[in-house]
């Protein structure tokens, strides 16, 4: 299996949905850490872990789309539209 990348396999709206879906995880984590005695390193660690969690979620989504032979990815839709434009141009020339 080769990786085409995140943006080739996942639509923009799916990225937004994934982030929104896990928004409650971020809010729960932030609320539990936000006390007056918080250290900056804890905050940085929390943010870092949140970004890692979101990155892994998006990578898993891209991977599952890449393995699904029935999924029309953003890349495949764009490639198909360009082929149609190319052949339509020749059919009228």
N, C-alpha and C positions, 0 to 999 in steps of 0.2 A: 504494500500500500504506500502510495506517495501522498504527501500533503500538498494540497493546492493553496492552503492558507485560510485564514479566518474569513476575509472579505469575499473570497471566491465561493465559499460554501454556506455562508450565513448572510441572510438579508439584514439590512439596517434595522428594520422593525423587530427582528428576532433578538438582536443585540440589546435594544432598548427593553424588550420584554424580559430578557434574562436579568438585566440589572434591576428592573422594577420588581421582579419576582423575588429577588434576594435582598430587596431594600429593608425588609423587616429584620433580617439577620444583622445588617449594618446598624440599624437603629437600636436593636437590643444590645448589641455589643457596645455601642457608644454610650447608651444610657447607663449601663452597668459600670462603665469605667469613669464616667464624669462625676468625680467627687473633688472636693477642694484639695485633697492631698495627692492628686494625680501627678505622676512624674511624666516629663516630656517623652521619655523613652517608651513608656507604656502606650502613649498616644500614637507615637510613630509605629510601634509594633502592631497596634490594632489596625491602623490604616494599611500598613504593609500586608497584614494577613487578609484584610478585606479585599485588597487588589488581587492578591494571589487566589483567593476564593473565586472572585469574579472571572479572572483569567482562566482558571481551570474549568469553570462552568462553560465559558464561551468556547474553550478548546474542545471540550467534550461534545458540545453541540455541533461544532464544525466537523469533528471526527465522525459523529453519527450521520451527518448529512453526506459526508464523503463516501461512507460505506453503503449508503442507500442508493441503489441503482435506479430507483423510481423517483428520486428527488430532483426537481428542476432547480438547480442552484443559480445564484445570480450570474455566475460565469457561463453556465450552459445556456441560459436565456439570452444573454448578450451575444454569445457566439452564434446562436441560431438566428437572431435578428440580423446580424451582419451578413450571414450567408444568404438570407432572404433578400436583403438589399442588393447584394452582389448579383444574384441571379435575376432579380427583377430589372436591374440596370441593363444586363445583357439581353434580356428578352425583348426590351423595347428599343435597343440600339439598332 
